[in-house]
Structures are given as C-alpha cells and as structure tokens.
Amino acid sequence: MTSCFLKILACILMLVDHIGFCFFPKLIILRKIGRLAFPIFAFQIAVGFSRTSNKKKYILRMLIFALVSEIPFLFFRVASGYTEFRTNIGFSFFISLLCLYLIDSFQNKKNILYLFLIIPLIASAVLLKVDYSFLGPVFVILFYLFGQEKKYFPILFITAIYATLIYVLLLKSDIQLYCLISLFIILLYNGKKGPNLKYLFYIFYPAHFLILGILNYLMV
C-alpha cells in the first residue's frame, strides 16, 4: 500500500466513525470500524516528519491546521449533542511533532534534557483534552521510532498494546482496543508515496465536520 492509499483509507474509516457518532450513536459497529483510522493517520504523521525537508515548517503547518479545524470540530460535536469542550486531533499531532523534534534534537546533541521535555508535552495532550488524549503522541512516537522498519514490528505492537490498555483503563473506553487492528494494515505499507494528495487530510478533516454538522441540524 502506498502512503496515498493509506490516507484515503483512513479518511474513509474516519468518515464511517463520525457518521456513526453523529447519526447512529447506538450502532457501535460504525465506531469500532472508525477506531482503525487514527493509527493510520498517526503513522502518516511520523512518516511525513521523517521525510520533510523543513521540520519547523511542517510543525507550524500542523498548528495552523489544528486552529482552523477547531471551530468545525466543535460545531460537529454540538450538532451531535456533545457540549463538553474538546480539542481536535490536529492539536494531538502538533504535540506529537514537537515530541519528534525533541527526539531528533536529543539524538543530534546527545543532551538528555531534551528527553525529559517529552513527558510534559505528552501530559499537555491530556490537559488540552485532545482527541485520543496521551495516546496520540505516544502512537506517533512509536511509529517514528519503530514503525518504519518491519523488523521492529514486535516492539511496536507490544508497546502499542500496553499504551492502549492504559488508555482503556484510564478513560474507560474499551472500544479503543480495535485500533490495534490497524497495525497489521500499516504492515502492508510499501514505502512509496503514490499520487500526490498532500493536502487531502488537511482539507477533508474540517470539511467533513462542517458537512456532517450541517446535515445533522437540517435533519432535526
């Protein structure tokens, strides 16, 4: 599978998830299917960071994306009957990229102080109430360190299981266990980019929130 194919697949899975969230909250199968989307996106973030020629620009672009997506994200949640404040997955990926930047700095400068800064960053994902909480940065870091070479898959898989179990126990969301299935889909990644749909996720993410939110209001 190319990177492009994985992005399209993740967008479809995410759409299924949010259709279930918005219109069919009792149809849990849609939410279970949707759990497969996040790890694929997290993997793509890790791959994108490792390949970008300008890491600081990539991080800034993710922050802008997160800020732009927040209003459509909140609109969608309110339209679906959820009033609790949350922040969208863009903020999770922004925090994740900051962690990766620190990891690179740690490797280059051999300064262990950089490593200790990662923990507060991961904790900030919890404080900001981002989607997937601390699991977002943890998954991106795991993919960055172990996900791009298949020989490290056992380490990735076992660590991801433990991280997901902690998430399930703390947030009491056992449905998240289904995200682990995606790790086997990611194994099919062939290292190729495929057609250039660089901004697919950046456009699709806020746009589908707006469309689903509007449809939900029209149907009430």
N, C-alpha and C positions, 0 to 999 in steps of 0.2 A: 504493500500500500504506500502511495506517495503521501507527502505532507498535505497536499491539497485535498486528497480523498479523505484523509483523517479529519480535516477541518470541516468538510461538508457533512461527513457522518456525524460529527459532534454537534453541529448546528441542528441537524435533523433530530437527534436524540434530545437535545435541549428543548426544541420546539414541542416535541411529544410530552416532555416533562411539564412544561409550562401550560400547555393546553389542559393537561390533567389538573394542574394546580388551580387554573382559572375557571374551567368549566365543569370538570368532573372530579371533584376532590375525593369522592368515595371510590373512584376507580383506581385503586392503588397500583395496579399493573403499569399504568402510564408513568407514575412516579418512579417505579422500580426501573423501568426502561430508561428513564431520564437520568438516573444515577450514573449511567455509563458515560455521560458526556463530559463531566468535569475532569476526570483523569486524562482524557484525550487532549482537552484544552491545556491542562497543566503541562503535559508533555510537550505540546507545541510551544509553549512559553519558554521552556527550558531549551528546546532546540533553537528557537529564534534568538535567544540570548547568546548561545554559543556560536552562532553564525553571523550575527550582526556585526557590521564594521564600525558602528558607533553605539556603544552600550549606553552612554548617557542620554543620547537622543531617543533610544528605544525606551528607556525608563520614563523619560519626560512624556513621550507619546502615550504610554500606558496611563500615566497620571491624568492627562487631558481626556483620554477615553473614559476613565473612571468618573471624572467630574461631569462630563457630558451625559453619561449614561444614568446618572443617579436620579434625575427627575423622571425619565421614562420608567425606571425601575420602581420608584416609589409610587408612581401613578398606577402601574400594573398591580402592585401589592394592594393598594387601597381599593382599586376596582374589583379585586378578588376577595375583599373583605378582611384584609390584614392591615391593622393600623400600627402595629409595633414598628418602630424605626429600625431599619437595617441599611447596610451599605452594600453595593453591588460587587460582583466578582472582580471587577476591574481594580478595585482597591486591594483585594487579596493578591492579585497578580502584580500590582505595583509594589506592595510589600515584599512579595516573592523576589522580584527583580532586584530590589535593594539588598536582599539577603545574598543573592548570587553575586552581586557586585562586591559585597564584602568578602565573600568566599574567594573570589578572584584576587582581591587585594591581599588577603591573608596568604594565599599561595605565592603571590609575587614578592611580598615584602617580608614574609616569614615573621609576622608580628601577631602573636596570639591574641592581642587586644581586639583585633577585628572579629575574631571568632565569638567573643563574649557579647558583641553588639547584636548578633543574630537573635539571641534569645529575647531581648526586649522588642525587637521587630516582630517576631512571631507572636509575642504577647499582645502587641498593638492590634493584631488582627482580631483578637478576642474583644478587646476594649472598643474597637470601632464597629463591632457586630457585623463583620463582613460575612458574606455567604461562605459557608464551609469553615468558618472560624479559623482555628490554627491549622486545620488540615490542609488548607490551600497552600500556604508557604511550605509546609512540610513535604507535600507531594512534589511541588516544583523543585525543591532542593534535592529530593531523592532522584527525580528524573535527570536532573543536571549532573549528579554525581555518578549514578549507576544505570540510568535508563537508556543511554545511547550506545551501549555495547551489550550484546545479548549474553555474554559470559557472566555479567553481573546481575542477571535477572533474578537468581535465587535470593541474593541480598536485598534487591529492590522489593521483591514480592513479600518476603518475611517481614521486613521493616514496615512496609505499607500495611500489612495485616495488623501489626501491633498499633500503628498510628491510628488506623481506622477503628480498632476496638476501643482505644482510649476515647476517641471522638464519640462513639456509640454510647459508651458508659457515662460520659460526662453530659452529653446533650440528649441522652435517651432517644436516639434516632437510629434504630436498628436497620432501617431501610437503606442507610448509607453503605452497608456491607456489600450491596450489589455493585458498587463502584469498582470493586476489585476485579470483576469480570473484564473490565476494560484493559487491564494489564496484559491480558492474553491477546487482545485485539492490537494493542500497541506493538506487540512482538512481531506483527506482520509488517511493520514499517520497513521499507526498503532503503531508506536514506536519501531518497530522491524528492525533489521539490514538487514536481508535477506542474500543471498550468499555474500561472502567476495570478493568484487571487489573494494578494497580500492583505487587502483591507476587508475581506469577506466578513470576518468576525466583528471587526470594529463597526461595520455598518449594520450587520444583521442583529447584533445583540440589542442595541437600543431600539431599533426599528420594530422588532417583533414584540417588544414590550408595549410600545405605543399602539400597535395594531390590535394586539390581544386585549389591551385595556379598553380601547375604544369599542371593540366588538362586545365586550362584556357590559359596558354601560348601555349600549344600544339594545341589548337583549333583556335588560332589566325592565 
